[in-house]
C-alpha cells in the first residue's frame, strides 16, 4: 500500500501538534511521559519534532490523558487543513 504524500499544510499541522505537546510536557522527561502513555520514547520524540505529523488517534488520546489535555481543546488549537471547512470560515 502506497501512502499519499502529505501536503505542506498537513506537515505544518503535525509540527504545530508537536510543539503543543512539547509545551504541555513541561519539565517532565520524555521517558516518563512516554512510559505513562504506553508509547516508546522514540515515538514521542518523532511526534514532538513533527516527524510523525499524523499520529494515531489512540496515541494522541493517551498523551492527552497523561498530559491532562482535553482532546477537544487540542483539536481547536490546530490549524484547519480541510479545504471544505477552511472555505466556510
C-alpha positions in Angstrom: 0.0 0.0 0.0 1.4 3.3 -1.0 0.9 6.3 1.3 -0.3 9.5 -0.2 2.3 12.3 0.4 1.3 14.9 3.0 0.5 18.4 1.9 2.7 21.2 3.3 -0.3 22.2 5.4 -0.6 18.8 6.9 3.1 18.8 7.7 2.7 22.2 9.4 -0.2 20.9 11.4 2.0 18.0 12.6 4.7 20.3 13.7 2.2 22.5 15.5 0.8 19.5 17.3 4.3 18.5 18.3 5.0 22.0 19.7 1.8 21.9 21.7 2.5 18.5 23.2 6.1 19.5 24.0 4.9 22.6 25.8 2.3 20.6 27.7 5.0 18.1 28.8 6.9 20.9 30.6 9.7 19.7 32.8 8.6 16.1 32.6 11.0 13.8 30.8 10.2 12.2 27.5 10.8 8.8 29.1 8.3 9.5 31.9 5.6 10.8 29.6 6.1 8.0 27.0 6.0 5.3 29.7 2.8 6.7 31.2 1.2 6.9 27.8 2.3 3.4 26.8 4.4 4.5 23.8 8.1 4.5 23.1 10.3 7.5 23.7 11.2 7.5 20.0 7.6 7.7 19.0 7.1 10.7 21.4 10.3 12.3 20.1 9.1 11.9 16.5 5.6 13.4 17.3 7.1 16.3 19.1 9.5 17.1 16.3 6.9 16.7 13.6 8.5 13.6 12.0 5.2 11.8 12.6 2.8 14.5 11.5 -0.3 12.3 11.6 0.0 10.1 14.7 -2.7 7.6 15.5 -5.7 8.9 17.4 -5.3 6.5 20.3 -1.6 7.6 20.7 -2.8 11.3 20.9 -5.6 10.3 23.3 -3.1 8.5 25.6 -0.8 11.5 25.5 -3.6 13.9 26.2 -4.7 11.8 29.2 -1.1 11.7 30.6 -0.6 15.5 30.0 -4.0 16.4 31.3 -5.1 17.9 28.0 -8.6 17.9 26.5 -8.7 16.4 23.0 -11.3 19.0 22.1 -9.2 21.9 23.2 -6.2 20.4 21.4 -8.1 20.0 18.2 -9.3 23.6 18.4 -5.8 24.9 18.6 -4.6 23.1 15.5 -4.8 24.8 12.1 -7.6 23.5 9.9 -6.3 21.6 6.8 -9.6 20.5 5.5 -10.3 22.7 2.4 -14.1 22.3 2.7 -14.2 23.6 6.2 -11.5 26.2 5.7 -13.6 27.9 3.0 -16.6 28.1 5.3 -14.8 30.2 7.9 
